[in-house]
């Protein structure tokens, strides 16, 4: 069973390969509503209608390094196994939105995994990609907007080791306060 954090990493890697410059990641971990809502939205190249229909097939991929694409189909199956909801929409030259909503207390719901390490890994990858990471847990909310942080840093790249260490602590503190 793959962790939710690893699934998010896989979906965001698709956004990066699609040339996204801004990626929104929204997670709602709600005890009250018994759901885990995962949403990844990007401004990448998007997909045409035919590709959008094929992308949930594990034997379809646009990658040339392998002949199967398991990320989105596995996410869809994982969500639906819990009785949850899956949605994907994409427009060419506008971007893609993927939403999965798990039933939180279902036996087949995967563990959350290490969201902090996932976000930090993404921040290290390419300083030119902006992220808006939003994590909600019932009455608490944490938002990390890299555009705001980059403005504060001015000419210092966000993926410098000292900045990454600070961001890691900042995310941990913000998510688990």
VENTA-V376067 format. One record per residue. N is the residue number from 1. RES is the residue in one letter. SS is DSSP state (2 for helix, 1 for strand, 0 for the rest). PSI is psi in whole degrees, 0 to 359 (none if undefined). D_LAST is the distance of its C-alpha to the last C-alpha in whole Angstrom. Layout:
n:N res:RES ss:SS psi:PSI d_last:D_LAST
n:N res:RES ss:SS psi:PSI d_last:D_LAST
//
This chain:
n:1 res:X ss:0 psi:120 d_last:28
n:2 res:X ss:0 psi:142 d_last:26
n:3 res:X ss:0 psi:152 d_last:22
n:4 res:X ss:2 psi:320 d_last:21
n:5 res:X ss:2 psi:321 d_last:19
n:6 res:X ss:2 psi:325 d_last:23
n:7 res:X ss:2 psi:316 d_last:24
n:8 res:X ss:2 psi:316 d_last:22
n:9 res:X ss:2 psi:316 d_last:23
n:10 res:X ss:2 psi:315 d_last:27
n:11 res:X ss:2 psi:318 d_last:27
n:12 res:X ss:2 psi:326 d_last:26
n:13 res:X ss:2 psi:325 d_last:28
n:14 res:X ss:2 psi:317 d_last:31
n:15 res:X ss:2 psi:318 d_last:30
n:16 res:X ss:2 psi:315 d_last:30
n:17 res:X ss:2 psi:334 d_last:34
n:18 res:X ss:0 psi:6 d_last:34
n:19 res:X ss:0 psi:23 d_last:34
n:20 res:X ss:0 psi:142 d_last:31
n:21 res:X ss:0 psi:339 d_last:30
n:22 res:X ss:1 psi:124 d_last:27
n:23 res:X ss:1 psi:124 d_last:25
n:24 res:X ss:1 psi:131 d_last:22
n:25 res:X ss:1 psi:119 d_last:20
n:26 res:X ss:1 psi:125 d_last:18
n:27 res:X ss:1 psi:127 d_last:16
n:28 res:X ss:1 psi:116 d_last:16
n:29 res:X ss:1 psi:89 d_last:15
n:30 res:X ss:1 psi:115 d_last:16
n:31 res:X ss:0 psi:318 d_last:17
n:32 res:X ss:0 psi:317 d_last:18
n:33 res:X ss:0 psi:359 d_last:21
n:34 res:X ss:0 psi:48 d_last:21
n:35 res:X ss:1 psi:156 d_last:21
n:36 res:X ss:1 psi:110 d_last:19
n:37 res:X ss:1 psi:125 d_last:20
n:38 res:X ss:1 psi:126 d_last:21
n:39 res:X ss:1 psi:129 d_last:22
n:40 res:X ss:1 psi:123 d_last:24
n:41 res:X ss:1 psi:134 d_last:26
n:42 res:X ss:1 psi:169 d_last:28
n:43 res:X ss:0 psi:31 d_last:31
n:44 res:X ss:0 psi:194 d_last:33
n:45 res:X ss:0 psi:344 d_last:37
n:46 res:X ss:0 psi:182 d_last:36
n:47 res:X ss:0 psi:150 d_last:39
n:48 res:X ss:0 psi:173 d_last:42
n:49 res:X ss:2 psi:317 d_last:43
n:50 res:X ss:2 psi:315 d_last:44
n:51 res:X ss:2 psi:320 d_last:42
n:52 res:X ss:2 psi:322 d_last:39
n:53 res:X ss:2 psi:327 d_last:41
n:54 res:X ss:2 psi:336 d_last:41
n:55 res:X ss:0 psi:340 d_last:38
n:56 res:X ss:0 psi:1 d_last:37
n:57 res:X ss:0 psi:122 d_last:40
n:58 res:X ss:0 psi:343 d_last:39
n:59 res:X ss:0 psi:16 d_last:42
n:60 res:X ss:0 psi:136 d_last:42
n:61 res:X ss:0 psi:153 d_last:40
n:62 res:X ss:0 psi:355 d_last:41
n:63 res:X ss:0 psi:148 d_last:40
n:64 res:X ss:0 psi:353 d_last:43
n:65 res:X ss:0 psi:346 d_last:42
n:66 res:X ss:0 psi:163 d_last:42
n:67 res:X ss:0 psi:5 d_last:43
n:68 res:X ss:0 psi:153 d_last:40
n:69 res:X ss:0 psi:101 d_last:37
n:70 res:X ss:0 psi:342 d_last:35
n:71 res:X ss:2 psi:298 d_last:31
n:72 res:X ss:2 psi:314 d_last:32
n:73 res:X ss:2 psi:322 d_last:34
n:74 res:X ss:2 psi:322 d_last:32
n:75 res:X ss:2 psi:312 d_last:29
n:76 res:X ss:2 psi:311 d_last:31
n:77 res:X ss:2 psi:318 d_last:32
n:78 res:X ss:2 psi:316 d_last:29
n:79 res:X ss:2 psi:313 d_last:28
n:80 res:X ss:2 psi:333 d_last:31
n:81 res:X ss:2 psi:336 d_last:31
n:82 res:X ss:0 psi:1 d_last:29
n:83 res:X ss:0 psi:14 d_last:30
n:84 res:X ss:0 psi:193 d_last:28
n:85 res:X ss:1 psi:137 d_last:29
n:86 res:X ss:1 psi:140 d_last:30
n:87 res:X ss:1 psi:138 d_last:31
n:88 res:X ss:1 psi:137 d_last:32
n:89 res:X ss:1 psi:144 d_last:34
n:90 res:X ss:1 psi:144 d_last:35
n:91 res:X ss:1 psi:132 d_last:38
n:92 res:X ss:0 psi:135 d_last:40
n:93 res:X ss:0 psi:14 d_last:39
n:94 res:X ss:0 psi:327 d_last:36
n:95 res:X ss:1 psi:184 d_last:33
n:96 res:X ss:1 psi:145 d_last:32
n:97 res:X ss:1 psi:130 d_last:29
n:98 res:X ss:1 psi:129 d_last:28
n:99 res:X ss:1 psi:133 d_last:26
n:100 res:X ss:1 psi:135 d_last:25
n:101 res:X ss:1 psi:111 d_last:24
n:102 res:X ss:1 psi:149 d_last:24
n:103 res:X ss:1 psi:115 d_last:24
n:104 res:X ss:0 psi:316 d_last:21
n:105 res:X ss:0 psi:14 d_last:23
n:106 res:X ss:0 psi:144 d_last:26
n:107 res:X ss:0 psi:333 d_last:27
n:108 res:X ss:0 psi:1 d_last:28
n:109 res:X ss:0 psi:123 d_last:24
n:110 res:X ss:0 psi:160 d_last:23
n:111 res:X ss:0 psi:156 d_last:20
n:112 res:X ss:0 psi:319 d_last:17
n:113 res:X ss:0 psi:191 d_last:18
n:114 res:X ss:0 psi:88 d_last:16
n:115 res:X ss:2 psi:324 d_last:15
n:116 res:X ss:2 psi:311 d_last:13
n:117 res:X ss:2 psi:324 d_last:17
n:118 res:X ss:2 psi:311 d_last:19
n:119 res:X ss:2 psi:316 d_last:17
n:120 res:X ss:2 psi:319 d_last:18
n:121 res:X ss:2 psi:318 d_last:21
n:122 res:X ss:2 psi:319 d_last:22
n:123 res:X ss:2 psi:328 d_last:21
n:124 res:X ss:2 psi:336 d_last:24
n:125 res:X ss:2 psi:306 d_last:27
n:126 res:X ss:0 psi:116 d_last:28
n:127 res:X ss:0 psi:346 d_last:27
n:128 res:X ss:0 psi:351 d_last:29
n:129 res:X ss:0 psi:133 d_last:27
n:130 res:X ss:1 psi:144 d_last:24
n:131 res:X ss:1 psi:143 d_last:21
n:132 res:X ss:1 psi:105 d_last:19
n:133 res:X ss:1 psi:124 d_last:16
n:134 res:X ss:1 psi:126 d_last:14
n:135 res:X ss:1 psi:124 d_last:12
n:136 res:X ss:1 psi:138 d_last:12
n:137 res:X ss:1 psi:98 d_last:11
n:138 res:X ss:0 psi:253 d_last:13
n:139 res:X ss:0 psi:2 d_last:12
n:140 res:X ss:1 psi:148 d_last:9
n:141 res:X ss:1 psi:140 d_last:10
n:142 res:X ss:1 psi:133 d_last:9
n:143 res:X ss:1 psi:132 d_last:13
n:144 res:X ss:1 psi:116 d_last:14
n:145 res:X ss:1 psi:112 d_last:18
n:146 res:X ss:2 psi:335 d_last:20
n:147 res:X ss:2 psi:317 d_last:23
n:148 res:X ss:2 psi:317 d_last:21
n:149 res:X ss:2 psi:319 d_last:20
n:150 res:X ss:2 psi:325 d_last:24
n:151 res:X ss:2 psi:319 d_last:25
n:152 res:X ss:2 psi:324 d_last:23
n:153 res:X ss:2 psi:341 d_last:24
n:154 res:X ss:0 psi:252 d_last:28
n:155 res:X ss:0 psi:1 d_last:30
n:156 res:X ss:0 psi:123 d_last:28
n:157 res:X ss:0 psi:139 d_last:27
n:158 res:X ss:0 psi:338 d_last:23
n:159 res:X ss:0 psi:19 d_last:24
n:160 res:X ss:0 psi:143 d_last:25
n:161 res:X ss:2 psi:317 d_last:24
n:162 res:X ss:2 psi:322 d_last:22
n:163 res:X ss:2 psi:318 d_last:21
n:164 res:X ss:2 psi:317 d_last:19
n:165 res:X ss:2 psi:317 d_last:18
n:166 res:X ss:2 psi:316 d_last:16
n:167 res:X ss:2 psi:321 d_last:15
n:168 res:X ss:2 psi:313 d_last:14
n:169 res:X ss:2 psi:319 d_last:11
n:170 res:X ss:2 psi:316 d_last:10
n:171 res:X ss:2 psi:314 d_last:10
n:172 res:X ss:2 psi:311 d_last:8
n:173 res:X ss:2 psi:317 d_last:5
n:174 res:X ss:2 psi:321 d_last:6
n:175 res:X ss:2 psi:325 d_last:6
n:176 res:X ss:2 psi:16 d_last:4
n:177 res:X ss:0 psi:none d_last:0
//
